[in-house]
């Protein structure tokens, strides 16, 4: 499980719901931070996004709860790419959130694409980013859709 961990931290009081466990939106926040950390480590920092006026946009986010997470627990978030379309560089990632005892607490799957921040329309990534995508960690069930097979 130690591989591809991009966030480690403590659950704060402000992240709890009235039932005294981690609120649903906090899972998305942890995953977004882990994904951002992973992209930065691969070479796609916020400065790089700003340079090209491109940002990620999500179409789907699915959360499956496995175990409850409570106050002051320490968690880790693993991130891996599960799908990449080489024609338009639409992507899918799986995030696994683990409790400090190593038990998986949640799985979050997302699908997204790239947004031209000036035109406010979907776009492809710059050629300079292609090698960065090769360095992003891939899941065991990773699927790559070749550009020639898409329409």
C-alpha positions as CSV (number, residue, x, y, z in Angstrom):
1,X,0.0,0.0,0.0
2,X,2.9,2.4,0.6
3,X,3.3,3.1,-3.2
4,X,1.7,6.0,-4.8
5,X,0.7,7.7,-1.5
6,X,0.3,11.5,-2.2
7,X,-1.4,12.7,0.9
8,X,-1.0,12.0,4.6
9,X,-2.8,13.9,7.3
10,X,-4.9,14.1,10.4
11,X,-8.7,14.4,10.3
12,X,-9.7,17.8,11.8
13,X,-12.7,18.8,13.9
14,X,-14.0,21.0,11.0
15,X,-14.0,17.9,8.7
16,X,-16.6,16.0,10.8
17,X,-20.3,15.7,10.2
18,X,-23.1,15.7,12.9
19,X,-22.5,12.0,13.3
20,X,-19.0,12.7,14.4
21,X,-17.3,11.0,11.4
22,X,-15.6,12.4,8.3
23,X,-18.1,14.3,6.3
24,X,-18.7,13.3,2.7
25,X,-17.2,16.4,1.1
26,X,-13.9,16.0,3.0
27,X,-13.2,12.8,1.2
28,X,-13.3,14.8,-2.1
29,X,-11.1,17.4,-0.6
30,X,-8.5,14.9,0.5
31,X,-8.5,13.2,-2.9
32,X,-8.2,16.6,-4.8
33,X,-5.2,17.5,-2.6
34,X,-3.6,14.0,-3.2
35,X,-4.2,14.3,-7.0
36,X,-2.7,17.8,-7.0
37,X,0.3,16.6,-5.1
38,X,0.7,13.7,-7.5
39,X,0.5,16.0,-10.6
40,X,3.0,18.4,-9.1
41,X,5.4,15.6,-8.4
42,X,5.0,14.4,-12.0
43,X,5.7,17.9,-13.3
44,X,2.3,19.6,-13.6
45,X,2.5,22.3,-10.9
46,X,0.0,25.2,-10.7
47,X,2.5,27.4,-12.4
48,X,2.6,24.9,-15.3
49,X,-1.2,25.0,-15.6
50,X,-1.1,28.8,-15.5
51,X,1.5,29.0,-18.2
52,X,-0.8,27.2,-20.7
53,X,-4.1,28.5,-19.3
54,X,-5.3,24.9,-18.8
55,X,-6.9,23.3,-15.8
56,X,-8.5,20.0,-15.0
57,X,-12.2,19.6,-14.9
58,X,-14.2,16.7,-13.4
59,X,-17.2,15.0,-15.0
60,X,-17.8,12.3,-12.5
61,X,-16.8,11.6,-8.9
62,X,-17.9,8.4,-7.2
63,X,-17.3,7.6,-3.6
64,X,-17.6,4.2,-2.0
65,X,-17.3,4.0,1.8
66,X,-15.7,0.9,3.3
67,X,-15.0,2.0,6.9
68,X,-15.8,5.0,9.1
69,X,-13.1,7.6,9.7
70,X,-13.3,9.7,12.9
71,X,-11.7,12.7,14.6
72,X,-7.9,12.8,14.9
73,X,-7.4,9.7,12.8
74,X,-4.4,9.8,10.4
75,X,-5.2,8.9,6.9
76,X,-3.2,8.3,3.7
77,X,-4.5,8.7,0.1
78,X,-3.2,6.6,-2.8
79,X,-3.7,7.9,-6.3
80,X,-3.4,6.0,-9.6
81,X,-4.5,6.6,-13.2
82,X,-7.0,4.0,-14.4
83,X,-7.7,5.3,-17.9
84,X,-6.3,7.6,-20.4
85,X,-7.6,8.5,-23.9
86,X,-4.6,9.4,-26.0
87,X,-6.7,11.4,-28.5
88,X,-8.2,13.9,-26.2
89,X,-6.3,13.1,-22.9
90,X,-9.5,12.5,-20.9
91,X,-8.5,10.7,-17.8
92,X,-9.7,8.6,-14.9
93,X,-8.1,8.2,-11.5
94,X,-8.7,6.0,-8.5
95,X,-8.0,7.2,-5.0
96,X,-7.9,4.8,-2.1
97,X,-8.1,6.3,1.4
98,X,-6.6,4.3,4.2
99,X,-6.9,4.5,8.0
100,X,-3.8,4.6,10.1
101,X,-4.1,0.9,10.8
102,X,-3.9,0.2,7.0
103,X,-7.6,-0.6,6.5
104,X,-9.1,0.8,3.4
105,X,-11.8,3.3,4.4
106,X,-13.0,4.6,1.0
107,X,-12.5,4.4,-2.8
108,X,-13.0,7.5,-4.9
109,X,-13.1,7.3,-8.7
110,X,-13.1,10.3,-11.0
111,X,-13.3,11.0,-14.7
112,X,-12.1,14.3,-16.2
113,X,-10.7,16.3,-19.0
114,X,-8.8,19.5,-19.6
115,X,-10.4,23.0,-19.8
116,X,-8.9,25.9,-21.7
117,X,-9.4,28.6,-19.1
118,X,-9.7,31.5,-21.6
119,X,-12.1,29.9,-24.1
120,X,-13.9,27.9,-21.3
121,X,-14.0,24.9,-23.6
122,X,-12.4,21.4,-23.5
123,X,-9.0,21.2,-24.9
124,X,-6.1,18.7,-25.4
125,X,-2.8,18.9,-23.4
126,X,0.3,20.6,-24.9
127,X,2.8,18.3,-26.5
128,X,5.3,19.1,-23.7
129,X,3.0,17.3,-21.2
130,X,3.0,14.0,-23.0
131,X,6.1,12.7,-21.2
132,X,4.7,13.8,-17.9
133,X,1.7,11.6,-18.4
134,X,4.0,8.7,-18.9
135,X,5.4,9.2,-15.4
136,X,2.0,9.3,-13.7
137,X,1.4,6.1,-11.6
138,X,-0.9,3.6,-13.3
139,X,-3.3,1.2,-11.7
140,X,-2.9,-2.6,-12.3
141,X,-6.1,-2.4,-14.3
142,X,-5.1,0.7,-16.3
143,X,-6.6,1.1,-19.7
144,X,-5.1,3.2,-22.5
145,X,-7.2,4.1,-25.4
146,X,-5.0,4.7,-28.5
147,X,-5.7,7.9,-30.5
148,X,-6.3,5.8,-33.6
149,X,-9.2,3.9,-32.0
150,X,-11.2,7.0,-31.0
151,X,-13.5,9.1,-33.1
